[in-house]
């Protein structure tokens, strides 16, 4: 049992090292890991944008923003599950899924960032202009 645990740890560490240079990724496992890292990066950027919008929103808007974000996550995940279903069970499925997550997450980040650019008098923008 110890041996298996050590083997798993060694594999995880070596696979992480392999994926560090995504420009040179050659195996599907490396490509999958790189796509996963790309999604993690996009998710971090989304979280930063969300926090900025949340801070600028009124208390009532904060509740609505939470609802909106949770609904968006469900739709994003469902869309990406659908997109990756075309390669269900294949070794490329994790990469397709992660790429979809990253793309949709970057789109949401751009949307949230746009909310921070509200100008005085723009009634279509729910947040107050930056002070």
C-alpha positions in Angstrom: 0.0 0.0 0.0 2.8 2.4 0.9 4.5 1.5 -2.4 1.4 2.4 -4.4 1.1 5.7 -2.6 4.7 6.6 -3.3 4.2 5.6 -6.9 1.2 7.9 -7.3 3.1 10.8 -5.7 6.0 10.2 -8.0 3.8 10.1 -11.0 2.0 13.3 -10.0 5.3 15.1 -9.4 6.9 13.9 -12.6 3.8 14.7 -14.7 3.7 18.2 -13.2 7.3 18.7 -14.1 6.6 17.5 -17.6 3.8 20.0 -18.2 5.7 23.0 -16.9 6.9 23.8 -20.5 3.7 23.7 -22.4 5.3 24.9 -25.6 7.1 21.5 -25.7 4.2 19.4 -24.6 4.2 16.2 -26.7 2.0 13.6 -25.1 -1.7 13.8 -24.5 -1.1 13.7 -20.8 1.1 16.8 -21.0 -1.4 18.5 -23.3 -4.2 17.7 -20.8 -2.2 19.1 -18.0 -1.3 22.3 -19.9 -5.0 22.8 -20.7 -5.8 22.3 -17.0 -3.2 24.9 -16.0 -4.6 27.3 -18.6 -8.0 27.0 -17.1 -6.6 27.5 -13.6 -5.0 30.7 -14.8 -8.2 31.9 -16.4 -10.2 31.0 -13.2 -7.8 33.1 -11.1 -8.3 36.1 -13.4 -12.1 35.6 -13.2 -12.0 35.5 -9.5 -10.1 38.8 -9.4 -12.6 40.4 -11.8 -15.5 39.1 -9.8 -14.1 40.5 -6.5 -13.8 43.9 -8.1 -17.3 43.9 -9.4 -18.6 42.6 -6.1 -16.9 45.4 -4.2 -18.4 48.1 -6.4 -21.9 46.6 -6.3 -24.5 47.6 -3.8 -25.6 45.1 -1.1 -28.7 44.2 -3.2 -26.6 43.8 -6.3 -24.1 41.6 -4.5 -26.8 39.0 -3.9 -27.9 39.2 -7.5 -24.3 38.9 -8.7 -23.8 35.8 -6.6 -27.0 34.3 -8.2 -25.8 35.3 -11.6 -22.3 33.8 -11.1 -23.7 30.6 -9.7 -26.1 30.2 -12.7 -23.3 31.1 -15.1 -21.0 28.4 -13.6 -23.8 25.8 -14.1 -24.3 26.8 -17.7 -20.6 26.9 -18.4 -20.1 23.4 -16.9 -23.1 22.0 -18.8 -21.9 23.5 -22.1 -18.4 22.2 -21.6 -19.7 18.7 -20.7 -21.7 18.8 -23.9 -18.7 19.9 -26.0 -16.4 17.3 -24.5 -19.0 14.5 -24.9 -18.0 14.2 -28.6 -14.7 12.6 -27.3 -16.2 10.8 -24.3 -13.8 8.2 -22.9 -10.9 9.4 -25.1 -7.6 10.6 -23.8 -8.2 14.0 -25.3 -11.5 14.6 -23.4 -9.8 16.3 -20.4 -8.0 18.7 -22.8 -11.2 19.5 -24.7 -13.1 20.1 -21.4 -10.4 22.3 -19.9 -10.0 24.3 -23.1 -13.8 24.9 -23.1 -13.7 26.0 -19.4 -10.8 28.3 -20.1 -12.5 29.9 -23.1 -15.8 30.4 -21.4 -14.1 31.7 -18.2 -12.1 34.3 -20.2 -15.4 35.4 -21.9 -17.0 35.8 -18.5 -13.9 37.7 -17.2 -14.2 40.1 -20.1 -17.9 40.6 -19.4 -17.2 41.4 -15.7 -14.3 43.7 -16.6 -16.7 45.6 -18.9 -19.0 46.2 -15.9 -16.2 48.1 -14.3 -16.1 50.6 -17.2 -19.5 52.1 -16.6 -19.8 55.7 -17.6 -22.0 58.3 -16.0 -25.5 58.1 -17.5 -25.2 54.6 -19.0 -28.4 53.1 -17.8 -27.6 49.7 -19.3 -24.7 49.3 -16.9 -25.7 48.3 -13.4 -22.6 49.6 -11.5 -21.8 53.1 -10.6 -18.9 54.7 -12.5 -15.5 54.4 -10.9 -14.7 57.3 -8.7 
